[in-house]
Amino acid sequence: MKRLIPQFGDACLQTRGDAFATLARSIVGQQISVKAAQTVWDRFALLPSSMAPGNVLKLKVDDMRAAGLSVRKVEYLVDLALHFDNGALHVASWETMGDEEIIAELIAIRGIGRWTAEMFLIFHFMRPNVLPLDDVGLINGISRNYFSGEVVSRSDAREVAAAWAPYCSVATWYIWRSLDPLPVEY
């Protein structure tokens, strides 16, 4: 970290402040590059009058597909919007809930797994000590920065990250920057 942090000057992790949009961006970004995710998001974000659950529920599937979303991602975004729209989530309580409690609530939504829930904790709530061990970029970055490119297990990654606590989220962000200078934003 001592070598990485100075390379990125004033760049820092930032929140967008909207829970629904953050989760929607996380779904859009699943399993694609940061650049591709931004392109698809930019197209998708033009469809509703504002990025609100009710507005997303009004969109036509064909329009969402034309924006670059897969059939599955359309289904996931609709399910997310339904959960927000019908009050199934405890949004008002999230600020005081623990990380694992929020993760448990979010993974009940189709298309949101642990990785997406962790991205939400990092990018929406700015929780300082989230270690997303399912993130390929994190594992690759630890491999490159700590093991000279050798294959790294989750156990190895956890061992390296122990020194980062209680700021694993921040360290993860710098590891991502070491692989791709474009800031990850959800």
Stockholm file with secondary structure:
# STOCKHOLM 1.0

chainA/1-186         MKRLIPQFGDACLQTRGDAFATLARSIVGQQISVKAAQTVWDRFALLPSSMAPGNVLKLKVDDMRAAGLSVRKVEYLVDLALHFDNGALHVASWETMGDEEIIAELIAIRGIGRWTAEMFLIFHFMRPNVLPLDDVGLINGISRNYFSGEVVSRSDAREVAAAWAPYCSVATWYIWRSLDPLPVEY
#=GR chainA/1-186 SS CTTTGGGGTTCCCCCCSCHHHHHHHHHHHTTSCHHHHHHHHHHHHTSSSSSCHHHHHTSCHHHHHHTTCCHHHHHHHHHHHHHHHTTCSCGGGGGGSCHHHHHHHHTTSTTCCHHHHHHHHHHTSCCTTCCCTTCHHHHHHHHHHHSTTCCCCHHHHHHHHGGGTTCHHHHHHHHHHHHCSSCCCC
#=GC SS_cons         CTTTGGGGTTCCCCCCSCHHHHHHHHHHHTTSCHHHHHHHHHHHHTSSSSSCHHHHHTSCHHHHHHTTCCHHHHHHHHHHHHHHHTTCSCGGGGGGSCHHHHHHHHTTSTTCCHHHHHHHHHHTSCCTTCCCTTCHHHHHHHHHHHSTTCCCCHHHHHHHHGGGTTCHHHHHHHHHHHHCSSCCCC
//
